[in-house]
Amino acid sequence: FLKVSIQQNGTFDLYDKRTDRLYPAQHFFEDSGEAGEGFTRMAPRMDRVVYSVGNHAKISLIENTSLKATFQIDLEMELPESLTNDRQGRSDSLVACSISSRITLTQGAPRVDIQTKIVNRAKDHRLRVLFPSMINDSHSFAESPFDVVQREIALPDLNEFSGEKPSPEHPQLTFAGISDGRIGLTIANCGLYEYEVTDDSEHSIAVTLLRCLDRIIGGPIYECEDLFIPEAQCLGEYVFNYSVVPHAGTWRESYRPSYEFRFPMKAIVERELEEESLRDFDRTSITKILPSEESFISIEPDSMVITAVKKHESRNSIIVRAVNLGGENVKGGIKLDPKVKKTSEAYFVNLNEEREATAEFIEEGRVGFTVPGKGLVSVEFVCA
């Protein structure tokens, strides 16, 4: 699906073979001052922004198999040590912060997975990673709880606001990005909850990695004194995981690869075999027990996403919850595979897991439903 060409400055060019689209100069770092506090981002009045693209990176091949290939990119950024004493600018004294990123392409996966390790020695700063999209659209998109939200990229006139002003940074859950309806670029993440799409010709997706500060401001509004939190300077080593998902169409074409990155399959060893047993192990016998392809739970249509599979809080039954991320009403179904668990009855339940209606089986193990746009459905399967 993809081709990645790593440049000497540590960025990479990403070519999507499916859409014949090149995304140049991906994955560089931007560091700026932080004069705000725990609740509010604020750049110092005389800020100094540092970028990683001026550095010479060390590039190493870490893994190269038929399954995947991984390159490691090592670089250092010389960052101002802290704010000045008056908190109006950044200090002249510099400290070296090392950044090591592993870039992975996996066979059959339409995305670029990245793990970045940062050793932070600087204070009072914000460090972000940027992905220029070069996509001309007025809105970004981001997953929020049980929804995908569209937001205008351009800010309103800030002079119209006398109090707290709008911010270009926004919250996200699993993914955020930009699309013009024909092509799009999405960044999936593990636990990185702030993003911005820059209001310029590049429309870069900027994901916040570190926001380092030392205080929460009190005062008469909060009825408390300033609270100093030096550990929020985030000194030391941090590891971040995120993924680049180029795609055709809208965000609907990217959310499944994003979820597959955020919630990968887990392998569990049920029992350990003795070394002697392994020598006599008949590999053909296991294929008779385990099919090459199987599904515990399936759901349709594609706009439905499973958000929870759990035991009922008080009954010996299984709850499956799903959300319709699309804006239109849909008809679909959830199937609990009878080869895994046979079910004798099913019910639609609310979020308190209280039964509201009987769910009819369309076929063995499969329950049909109708869900409004942005709506939820929760089904209780009673095991036979």
ZIKAKA-V876493 format. One record per residue. RES is the residue in three letters. SS is DSSP state (alpha for helix, beta for strand, coil for the rest). OMEGA is omega in whole degrees, -180 to 180 (999 if undefined). Layout:
# ZIKAKA-V876493
res->RES ss->SS omega->OMEGA
res->RES ss->SS omega->OMEGA
This chain:
# ZIKAKA-V876493
res->PHE ss->coil omega->-168
res->LEU ss->beta omega->173
res->LYS ss->beta omega->-179
res->VAL ss->beta omega->177
res->SER ss->beta omega->-176
res->ILE ss->beta omega->-179
res->GLN ss->coil omega->-175
res->GLN ss->coil omega->179
res->ASN ss->coil omega->176
res->GLY ss->coil omega->175
res->THR ss->coil omega->174
res->PHE ss->beta omega->173
res->ASP ss->beta omega->-177
res->LEU ss->beta omega->179
res->TYR ss->beta omega->177
res->ASP ss->beta omega->-176
res->LYS ss->coil omega->-176
res->ARG ss->coil omega->-178
res->THR ss->coil omega->-177
res->ASP ss->coil omega->-177
res->ARG ss->beta omega->177
res->LEU ss->beta omega->175
res->TYR ss->beta omega->-175
res->PRO ss->beta omega->171
res->ALA ss->beta omega->178
res->GLN ss->beta omega->168
res->HIS ss->beta omega->169
res->PHE ss->beta omega->-171
res->PHE ss->beta omega->179
res->GLU ss->beta omega->179
res->ASP ss->beta omega->180
res->SER ss->beta omega->-179
res->GLY ss->beta omega->178
res->GLU ss->coil omega->179
res->ALA ss->coil omega->-179
res->GLY ss->coil omega->179
res->GLU ss->coil omega->-170
res->GLY ss->coil omega->-177
res->PHE ss->coil omega->-169
res->THR ss->coil omega->174
res->ARG ss->coil omega->177
res->MET ss->coil omega->175
res->ALA ss->coil omega->176
res->PRO ss->coil omega->-176
res->ARG ss->coil omega->177
res->MET ss->beta omega->-175
res->ASP ss->coil omega->173
res->ARG ss->coil omega->-177
res->VAL ss->coil omega->-178
res->VAL ss->beta omega->178
res->TYR ss->beta omega->-179
res->SER ss->alpha omega->-172
res->VAL ss->alpha omega->178
res->GLY ss->alpha omega->-176
res->ASN ss->coil omega->175
res->HIS ss->coil omega->-175
res->ALA ss->coil omega->171
res->LYS ss->beta omega->-175
res->ILE ss->beta omega->-176
res->SER ss->beta omega->174
res->LEU ss->beta omega->-176
res->ILE ss->beta omega->-177
res->GLU ss->beta omega->179
res->ASN ss->beta omega->-179
res->THR ss->coil omega->177
res->SER ss->coil omega->-180
res->LEU ss->coil omega->-177
res->LYS ss->beta omega->175
res->ALA ss->beta omega->-179
res->THR ss->beta omega->172
res->PHE ss->beta omega->176
res->GLN ss->beta omega->180
res->ILE ss->beta omega->-180
res->ASP ss->beta omega->176
res->LEU ss->beta omega->176
res->GLU ss->beta omega->174
res->MET ss->beta omega->175
res->GLU ss->beta omega->-173
res->LEU ss->beta omega->173
res->PRO ss->beta omega->-173
res->GLU ss->coil omega->-177
res->SER ss->coil omega->169
res->LEU ss->beta omega->170
res->THR ss->coil omega->-176
res->ASN ss->coil omega->180
res->ASP ss->coil omega->177
res->ARG ss->coil omega->180
res->GLN ss->coil omega->-179
res->GLY ss->beta omega->180
res->ARG ss->beta omega->-173
res->SER ss->coil omega->176
res->ASP ss->coil omega->180
res->SER ss->coil omega->-176
res->LEU ss->beta omega->173
res->VAL ss->beta omega->-179
res->ALA ss->beta omega->176
res->CYS ss->beta omega->-178
res->SER ss->beta omega->179
res->ILE ss->beta omega->-180
res->SER ss->beta omega->-177
res->SER ss->beta omega->174
res->ARG ss->beta omega->-176
res->ILE ss->beta omega->-173
res->THR ss->beta omega->167
res->LEU ss->beta omega->-178
res->THR ss->beta omega->-180
res->GLN ss->coil omega->176
res->GLY ss->coil omega->-179
res->ALA ss->coil omega->-176
res->PRO ss->coil omega->-177
res->ARG ss->coil omega->176
res->VAL ss->beta omega->-178
res->ASP ss->beta omega->-175
res->ILE ss->beta omega->170
res->GLN ss->beta omega->-176
res->THR ss->beta omega->176
res->LYS ss->beta omega->-178
res->ILE ss->beta omega->171
res->VAL ss->beta omega->-174
res->ASN ss->beta omega->177
res->ARG ss->coil omega->-178
res->ALA ss->coil omega->177
res->LYS ss->coil omega->172
res->ASP ss->coil omega->-179
res->HIS ss->beta omega->175
res->ARG ss->beta omega->-180
res->LEU ss->beta omega->-180
res->ARG ss->beta omega->172
res->VAL ss->beta omega->-172
res->LEU ss->beta omega->179
res->PHE ss->beta omega->179
res->PRO ss->coil omega->-178
res->SER ss->coil omega->-175
res->MET ss->coil omega->179
res->ILE ss->coil omega->-176
res->ASN ss->coil omega->175
res->ASP ss->coil omega->-174
res->SER ss->coil omega->-175
res->HIS ss->beta omega->168
res->SER ss->beta omega->174
res->PHE ss->beta omega->179
res->ALA ss->beta omega->174
res->GLU ss->beta omega->172
res->SER ss->beta omega->-178
res->PRO ss->coil omega->178
res->PHE ss->coil omega->-178
res->ASP ss->beta omega->167
res->VAL ss->beta omega->-170
res->VAL ss->beta omega->174
res->GLN ss->beta omega->-179
res->ARG ss->beta omega->175
res->GLU ss->beta omega->180
res->ILE ss->coil omega->-179
res->ALA ss->coil omega->178
res->LEU ss->coil omega->173
res->PRO ss->coil omega->179
res->ASP ss->coil omega->-176
res->LEU ss->alpha omega->179
res->ASN ss->alpha omega->179
res->GLU ss->alpha omega->-175
res->PHE ss->coil omega->-180
res->SER ss->coil omega->-179
res->GLY ss->coil omega->179
res->GLU ss->coil omega->-174
res->LYS ss->coil omega->178
res->PRO ss->coil omega->-178
res->SER ss->coil omega->176
res->PRO ss->coil omega->179
res->GLU ss->coil omega->-177
res->HIS ss->beta omega->176
res->PRO ss->beta omega->175
res->GLN ss->coil omega->172
res->LEU ss->coil omega->-174
res->THR ss->coil omega->-173
res->PHE ss->beta omega->174
res->ALA ss->beta omega->180
res->GLY ss->beta omega->-178
res->ILE ss->beta omega->179
res->SER ss->beta omega->175
res->ASP ss->coil omega->-179
res->GLY ss->coil omega->178
res->ARG ss->coil omega->178
res->ILE ss->beta omega->179
res->GLY ss->beta omega->176
res->LEU ss->beta omega->-178
res->THR ss->beta omega->174
res->ILE ss->beta omega->175
res->ALA ss->beta omega->-176
res->ASN ss->beta omega->172
res->CYS ss->coil omega->173
res->GLY ss->coil omega->177
res->LEU ss->coil omega->-163
res->TYR ss->coil omega->179
res->GLU ss->beta omega->178
res->TYR ss->beta omega->171
res->GLU ss->beta omega->166
res->VAL ss->beta omega->-171
res->THR ss->coil omega->-178
res->ASP ss->coil omega->178
res->ASP ss->coil omega->-176
res->SER ss->coil omega->-178
res->GLU ss->coil omega->-177
res->HIS ss->coil omega->-180
res->SER ss->coil omega->172
res->ILE ss->beta omega->-178
res->ALA ss->beta omega->-180
res->VAL ss->beta omega->-179
res->THR ss->beta omega->176
res->LEU ss->beta omega->-179
res->LEU ss->beta omega->167
res->ARG ss->beta omega->-167
res->CYS ss->beta omega->-177
res->LEU ss->coil omega->-174
res->ASP ss->coil omega->-174
res->ARG ss->beta omega->165
res->ILE ss->beta omega->-175
res->ILE ss->coil omega->175
res->GLY ss->coil omega->179
res->GLY ss->beta omega->-176
res->PRO ss->coil omega->-180
res->ILE ss->coil omega->-178
res->TYR ss->coil omega->179
res->GLU ss->coil omega->178
res->CYS ss->beta omega->176
res->GLU ss->coil omega->174
res->ASP ss->coil omega->179
res->LEU ss->beta omega->-179
res->PHE ss->beta omega->-175
res->ILE ss->coil omega->-174
res->PRO ss->alpha omega->180
res->GLU ss->alpha omega->177
res->ALA ss->alpha omega->171
res->GLN ss->alpha omega->172
res->CYS ss->coil omega->176
res->LEU ss->coil omega->179
res->GLY ss->beta omega->-173
res->GLU ss->beta omega->178
res->TYR ss->beta omega->180
res->VAL ss->beta omega->-178
res->PHE ss->beta omega->178
res->ASN ss->beta omega->179
res->TYR ss->beta omega->-173
res->SER ss->beta omega->179
res->VAL ss->beta omega->-175
res->VAL ss->beta omega->171
res->PRO ss->beta omega->-175
res->HIS ss->beta omega->169
res->ALA ss->beta omega->174
res->GLY ss->coil omega->-175
res->THR ss->coil omega->179
res->TRP ss->alpha omega->-179
res->ARG ss->alpha omega->-180
res->GLU ss->alpha omega->-174
res->SER ss->coil omega->-171
res->TYR ss->alpha omega->179
res->ARG ss->alpha omega->173
res->PRO ss->alpha omega->178
res->SER ss->alpha omega->178
res->TYR ss->alpha omega->179
res->GLU ss->alpha omega->175
res->PHE ss->alpha omega->-175
res->ARG ss->alpha omega->-177
res->PHE ss->coil omega->-177
res->PRO ss->coil omega->175
res->MET ss->coil omega->178
res->LYS ss->coil omega->176
res->ALA ss->coil omega->-178
res->ILE ss->coil omega->176
res->VAL ss->coil omega->-178
res->GLU ss->coil omega->177
res->ARG ss->coil omega->-180
res->GLU ss->coil omega->-180
res->LEU ss->coil omega->175
res->GLU ss->coil omega->-177
res->GLU ss->alpha omega->180
res->GLU ss->alpha omega->179
res->SER ss->alpha omega->-180
res->LEU ss->alpha omega->-179
res->ARG ss->alpha omega->-178
res->ASP ss->coil omega->-175
res->PHE ss->coil omega->179
res->ASP ss->coil omega->-177
res->ARG ss->alpha omega->-180
res->THR ss->alpha omega->-177
res->SER ss->alpha omega->-178
res->ILE ss->alpha omega->-180
res->THR ss->alpha omega->176
res->LYS ss->alpha omega->-179
res->ILE ss->alpha omega->-176
res->LEU ss->coil omega->176
res->PRO ss->coil omega->-179
res->SER ss->coil omega->-180
res->GLU ss->coil omega->-179
res->GLU ss->coil omega->-180
res->SER ss->coil omega->178
res->PHE ss->coil omega->179
res->ILE ss->beta omega->174
res->SER ss->beta omega->-178
res->ILE ss->beta omega->176
res->GLU ss->beta omega->-1
res->PRO ss->coil omega->-175
res->ASP ss->coil omega->-179
res->SER ss->coil omega->178
res->MET ss->beta omega->-179
res->VAL ss->beta omega->177
res->ILE ss->beta omega->-179
res->THR ss->beta omega->180
res->ALA ss->beta omega->168
res->VAL ss->beta omega->-172
res->LYS ss->beta omega->172
res->LYS ss->beta omega->176
res->HIS ss->coil omega->-176
res->GLU ss->coil omega->-177
res->SER ss->coil omega->-178
res->ARG ss->coil omega->179
res->ASN ss->coil omega->-180
res->SER ss->beta omega->-174
res->ILE ss->beta omega->176
res->ILE ss->beta omega->173
res->VAL ss->beta omega->-179
res->ARG ss->beta omega->-180
res->ALA ss->beta omega->179
res->VAL ss->beta omega->174
res->ASN ss->beta omega->-177
res->LEU ss->coil omega->179
res->GLY ss->coil omega->-180
res->GLY ss->coil omega->-176
res->GLU ss->coil omega->173
res->ASN ss->coil omega->-179
res->VAL ss->beta omega->169
res->LYS ss->beta omega->-179
res->GLY ss->beta omega->-178
res->GLY ss->beta omega->173
res->ILE ss->beta omega->-179
res->LYS ss->beta omega->170
res->LEU ss->beta omega->-171
res->ASP ss->coil omega->-178
res->PRO ss->coil omega->178
res->LYS ss->coil omega->178
res->VAL ss->coil omega->179
res->LYS ss->coil omega->174
res->LYS ss->coil omega->-179
res->THR ss->beta omega->-178
res->SER ss->beta omega->180
res->GLU ss->beta omega->-179
res->ALA ss->beta omega->-178
res->TYR ss->beta omega->167
res->PHE ss->beta omega->-177
res->VAL ss->beta omega->175
res->ASN ss->coil omega->-176
res->LEU ss->coil omega->172
res->ASN ss->coil omega->-180
res->GLU ss->coil omega->175
res->GLU ss->coil omega->-177
res->ARG ss->beta omega->180
res->GLU ss->beta omega->-179
res->ALA ss->beta omega->175
res->THR ss->beta omega->178
res->ALA ss->coil omega->-179
res->GLU ss->coil omega->176
res->PHE ss->beta omega->174
res->ILE ss->beta omega->174
res->GLU ss->beta omega->-177
res->GLU ss->coil omega->177
res->GLY ss->coil omega->-174
res->ARG ss->beta omega->-180
res->VAL ss->beta omega->177
res->GLY ss->beta omega->-180
res->PHE ss->beta omega->169
res->THR ss->beta omega->-175
res->VAL ss->beta omega->176
res->PRO ss->coil omega->176
res->GLY ss->coil omega->-177
res->LYS ss->coil omega->-176
res->GLY ss->coil omega->179
res->LEU ss->beta omega->169
res->VAL ss->beta omega->177
res->SER ss->beta omega->-177
res->VAL ss->beta omega->174
res->GLU ss->beta omega->176
res->PHE ss->beta omega->178
res->VAL ss->beta omega->-176
res->CYS ss->beta omega->-178
res->ALA ss->coil omega->999
